[in-house]
Amino acid sequence: MIDPARLAAALREFRAAIGADNVFDDDADRIAYSDHFAPDETRHRPGAALAPATVDDVQAVLRIANRHGVPLWPISRGKNFGYGGAAPVVKGSVVLDLSRMKRIEVDAENGTVLVEPGVGFFDLYDYLQAHKIPLWLSVPGNSWGSVAGNALDRGVGYTSYGDHAARICGLEVVLPDGALVRTGMGAMAGSPTWQLYRGGFGPGWDAMFCQSNFGVVTKLGLWLMPEPETVAGIDFEFDQPDDLGWAVDTLAPLRRAGIIQQAPSMGNWLRSAAVMTRREHWTSDPAPMNDAVISAIRKQFNIGWWSVQVRFYGPAELTEASMAILARAFDKKPVLAMKPVRWKQGDPPEGSPFSGVPVSFPLANANWHGGRGGHIGYSPVLPPRGDLAMAQFRRTHALYEKFAMDYHASFAMGERSLTNVNQVLFDRDNPAMMQRVDQMFRALVADAHAHGYGEYRTHIEYMDLVAGTYDFNGGALRHLNQKVKDALDPGGILAPGKSGIWPARWREHGA
Ligand SMILES: Cc1cc2nc3c(=O)[nH]c(=O)nc-3n(C[C@H](O)[C@H](O)[C@H](O)COP(=O)(O)OP(=O)(O)OC[C@H]3O[C@@H](n4cnc5c(N)ncnc54)[C@H](O)[C@@H]3O)c2cc1C
């Protein structure tokens, strides 16, 4: 519980420090910074929000928050739909909205960018286009968010630069006590290699600020893909649910060997249908969709039970050879359809995340059920093996059926792992459905845990639940995280509860 008198005193100082126009604390503001995909937005409703414009402002805000013991929740653009949007774990926290900080510095020759947190994917795309810089982004499926916020949450995209956290090179961070640090080569004043060499000297800290509450990132270095001469690939359709197993076993060795360099994502028939249509178009039966309805959807969109798109980037000699290897791997296998896709410099862009073009239309899937829609992400990480993928699919599918929800999932092939990304679509105006979603989510996390699978990312409501599944040696990692937290943030003011990490002052709330 945040003490209202402390909050009021802190707000007065915030106004003096960053300007009254940049402090938002009426009801409309609190609603605006809530999680609009939550069944009950009030559970994580912030007490206020602040929008600093400079690093000095951020430092001043953190010092004030420490003086008054008021918790802050940093966001870059706060578009973390499916994981909590802009809202904090602890109700009444003050959202630290960094979206006014929008500086972009591109090193076109070396293919890097240094962004402030407010730089959105659309902003950076427009900047590269306007300056005719031949570098490509990697963007998430819904690209309304920020380059920095997405990477810090270990977000993913669809080109070979799609593991965004892995492309971070150098951060500038304000620590909870207001101190300013730069990581890697940035630790040397004026170093020209801050965005070029990750290691620096001594321990590396970039990963420590991903999915953590150890600091406020005010600048983030990222590597970008030089515009390829060509893109080539194959769109695959598979007819049967069981095709998932052998398809994973076909793709995994190519991914491991570095032939496939992006993370192909095998998604089921609902992926297209939920973006392009609404459920009522297909059926009025609230039970999970039956085979006849699934067939009708597949027929309209001309898709398989599963679809996957594989892309190669580079000179034609490389992309064509890679295509041939991919086609050979699937030769004589029961693929429903294989459609080659080719692009070369000078052609109009494919206009999708596969060519790093930001899009926002996938957000339409929130309308699937009608009412005020939304979704929640459930994404356990598996070994990249077909039999394990099939077992995961069957168990998860059975839970969707048990809780009467429409199965909406994909399996994304990492270099050494397979992430089963589920977007559970719901209607927030249907309380019975929302109750089922909560029960199903808890059952899914328990099921994954029983098999040794942890989620790579989760919604603010379930951060303790998921952190609790990382249980080796009595939760030793959580203890380490909390020791670090207490050392860096003795006042416990920065994002208490994020990723299940509670500072000492708040520990009775969580672990
Ligand atoms: C239809 C749909 C499709 C989606 N597809 C994808 C997808 O393909 N890939 C994907 O990754 N996501 C996807 N998302 C989820 C989400 O929309 C994106 O990840 C989005 O980029 C996150 O919002 P953001 O970038 O504004 O980050 P924010 O909401 O600003 O932040 C994300 C997290 O990082 C922390 N954080 C942010 N900035 C800082 C900072 N400066 N310092 C310290 N901590 C910070 C925040 O506290 C928060 O926990 C999808 C969502 C929808 C609705």
The ligand as a Gaussian input file, in Angstrom:
#p B3LYP/6-31G(d) Opt

LIG

0 1
 C       -0.981000      -8.656000     -31.287000
 C        0.311000      -8.544000     -30.540000
 C        1.454000      -9.096000     -31.066000
 C        2.657000      -9.009000     -30.377000
 N        3.753000      -9.578000     -30.940000
 C        4.931000      -9.507000     -30.295000
 C        6.088000     -10.071000     -30.878000
 O        6.047000     -10.625000     -31.984000
 N        7.256000      -9.990000     -30.191000
 C        7.325000      -9.368000     -28.971000
 O        8.421000      -9.302000     -28.408000
 N        6.247000      -8.826000     -28.409000
 C        5.052000      -8.872000     -29.019000
 N        3.947000      -8.289000     -28.446000
 C        4.057000      -7.736000     -27.072000
 C        4.353000      -6.215000     -26.967000
 O        3.349000      -5.466000     -27.627000
 C        5.734000      -5.806000     -27.487000
 O        6.747000      -6.588000     -26.926000
 C        6.045000      -4.329000     -27.198000
 O        7.175000      -3.944000     -27.951000
 C        6.324000      -4.051000     -25.707000
 O        6.034000      -2.713000     -25.415000
 P        7.161000      -1.572000     -25.300000
 O        8.187000      -1.822000     -26.330000
 O        6.454000      -0.263000     -25.312000
 O        7.842000      -1.872000     -23.902000
 P        7.435000      -1.298000     -22.479000
 O        6.008000      -1.649000     -22.210000
 O        7.811000       0.125000     -22.373000
 O        8.401000      -2.126000     -21.520000
 C        8.495000      -3.527000     -21.524000
 C        9.094000      -3.967000     -20.177000
 O       10.425000      -3.470000     -19.994000
 C       10.538000      -2.595000     -18.866000
 N       11.217000      -1.388000     -19.313000
 C       10.844000      -0.641000     -20.377000
 N       11.680000       0.376000     -20.559000
 C       12.596000       0.305000     -19.578000
 C       13.730000       1.105000     -19.258000
 N       14.055000       2.153000     -20.024000
 N       14.468000       0.764000     -18.187000
 C       14.140000      -0.324000     -17.442000
 N       13.086000      -1.124000     -17.714000
 C       12.316000      -0.815000     -18.773000
 C        9.111000      -2.271000     -18.465000
 O        8.987000      -2.103000     -17.077000
 C        8.318000      -3.469000     -18.968000
 O        8.313000      -4.485000     -18.000000
 C        2.720000      -8.350000     -29.120000
 C        1.560000      -7.775000     -28.599000
 C        0.366000      -7.854000     -29.306000
 C       -0.850000      -7.213000     -28.725000

